[in-house]
Amino acid sequence: MRMLDAEPDIIRDLSDESELIGEKTVAGITVFTARHPTLGKLVLVKGPDGRGVVVEIDE
């Protein structure tokens, strides 16, 4: 598993390129689970300012 800081453009691009599996928002933080065609399983965490974290999940 690898965690990377992500700017708003990265979060947006990855969510656009991926098949979204689930989404949950709590207190302004949105967590997406997704399957990207080349990166595999991802968890995208987006804060209120659009920045966040990308978590690549090992299969």
PEGIUR-V654946 format. One record per residue. SS is DSSP state (h for helix, s for strand, l for the rest). PHI is phi as a letter, one per 40 degrees, with the letter a starting at -180 (* if undefined). OMEGA is omega as a letter, one per 40 degrees, with the letter a starting at -180 (999 if undefined). Layout:
ss:SS phi:PHI omega:OMEGA
ss:SS phi:PHI omega:OMEGA
This chain:
ss:l phi:* omega:a
ss:s phi:b omega:i
ss:s phi:b omega:a
ss:s phi:b omega:i
ss:s phi:c omega:a
ss:s phi:a omega:i
ss:l phi:c omega:a
ss:h phi:d omega:a
ss:h phi:c omega:a
ss:h phi:c omega:i
ss:h phi:d omega:a
ss:h phi:c omega:a
ss:h phi:c omega:a
ss:h phi:c omega:i
ss:h phi:c omega:i
ss:h phi:c omega:a
ss:h phi:c omega:a
ss:s phi:b omega:i
ss:s phi:c omega:a
ss:s phi:c omega:a
ss:s phi:b omega:a
ss:s phi:a omega:a
ss:s phi:a omega:i
ss:s phi:a omega:i
ss:s phi:b omega:i
ss:s phi:a omega:i
ss:l phi:f omega:i
ss:l phi:g omega:i
ss:s phi:b omega:i
ss:s phi:b omega:i
ss:s phi:b omega:i
ss:s phi:b omega:i
ss:s phi:b omega:a
ss:s phi:a omega:i
ss:s phi:b omega:a
ss:s phi:c omega:a
ss:l phi:c omega:a
ss:l phi:b omega:a
ss:l phi:c omega:a
ss:s phi:g omega:a
ss:s phi:c omega:i
ss:s phi:b omega:i
ss:s phi:b omega:i
ss:s phi:b omega:i
ss:s phi:b omega:a
ss:s phi:b omega:i
ss:l phi:c omega:a
ss:l phi:d omega:i
ss:l phi:c omega:i
ss:l phi:g omega:i
ss:l phi:c omega:a
ss:s phi:a omega:a
ss:s phi:b omega:i
ss:s phi:b omega:i
ss:s phi:b omega:i
ss:s phi:c omega:a
ss:l phi:c omega:i
ss:l phi:c omega:a
ss:l phi:c omega:999
